Amino acid sequence: MSQEPLAHRNFFADLGQLSLEMRFEPEGRMTFTVVNGGGLVPDGYTETVAVTSQEIRPEVFLTSWKEESGATVTHLEDIERGQVYSRITEADGTPIALTGTIKPLD
């Protein structure tokens, strides 16, 4: 399996309260843009983060990163089924669990 299984792939994740575009880049980087922050983060916010990603099985990935705010995010991204499970720990330790859909962007 590739060391960077998501490099050069782009997705839209709709987690209900929060939606974002995720653009995976080489060298373990990902840029996300918040489409709808749902009160968690401002709409339109963009950040590039160091990301780790492990392919669990074809088209299922465990992905995590830490944001400038200190929040940590872990996603289980099931591209095949179009599902994403997100676990966020805010900088103050508050946990947030979100579930939604994920689809490739052209």
N, C-alpha and C positions, 0 to 999 in steps of 0.2 A: 504494500500500500504506500501511496505517496506520503512524504513527510508533510506536505501542505495540500491536503485533500480538497480544500475549498478555494485555493488560490484561483483568481480570475473568474469566480462565480459570484453572482449578485442575486439577492433575494429581497422579497417584501414579507415582513412578519407582521401579522395583525393579532395582537394579544388582547383585543377588546379595549381595555383602558389605555393601551399604549400601542402605537404602530410605528414601524421604522423600516427604512431601507438599509440593507447591509451589503457592503461591497468588499469582498475578500481580496486581498492583495498578496503578492509574493512576500517572502521574508517574515511571515507571521504577523501581518498587519491586517486590520479591518477598519474601514471607515463606515460609521453609521450616521444616518440622518433621521432625526425624529420627525415623522409626519404628523402624528398626533400624540402629544405628551401626556394627556389625561391628568394634568396637574402634578405629574411626577417630574417632568422636565419640560422646558419650553419647546413649543412647536418650532421646527426648523433647526433645532440645535444639531450641530455636526461635530464629531470627534473622531480622531484616528487613534486606535488602541492596539497594543500588542495582544495577540490572541493565540490561544492554544486550541487545537482541534484534533480530535481523534475519531477516525471512522470506526464505528462499532460494527456495522455490517454495511453492505452497499447502500448508499443513500441515507444512512443514519449516522449523525455526527454528535459527539459531545464536545461542546465549544464553551470556552470561558475567557473572561477578560476582566480587567480592573480599569475603572474610569477615573478621570482627573478628580472627580468629586470624592473619590475614595470608595464609591460603590463597587461591589463585585457582582458579576453576572455569570450565570451558568445556564446554557441552553442544551436541551436535547432536541435536535432538529431532525425530524423524520421527513425528508424531502419526498420520499416515495409515497407516503400517505398524506403529505401536506399538513403535518401537525408539528407544532413547536411547544415545548414545555420550558418555561423560563423561571428561574429562581434568582431573585435579586436580594442582596443584602446591602441596604443603604449604609452610608458612612457612619451613621449613629447606631448601627446594628439592627435596625428594623428589617425584618424579613418580608419579602413580597413574593407571592407565587402567582404566576399568570400562565394561562394556557390559551393557545390559539392556532392560527393557520400560518403556513409559510408557503410561498410560491416563488419560482424563479422569475427574475426580471430579464427582459431581452437585452 
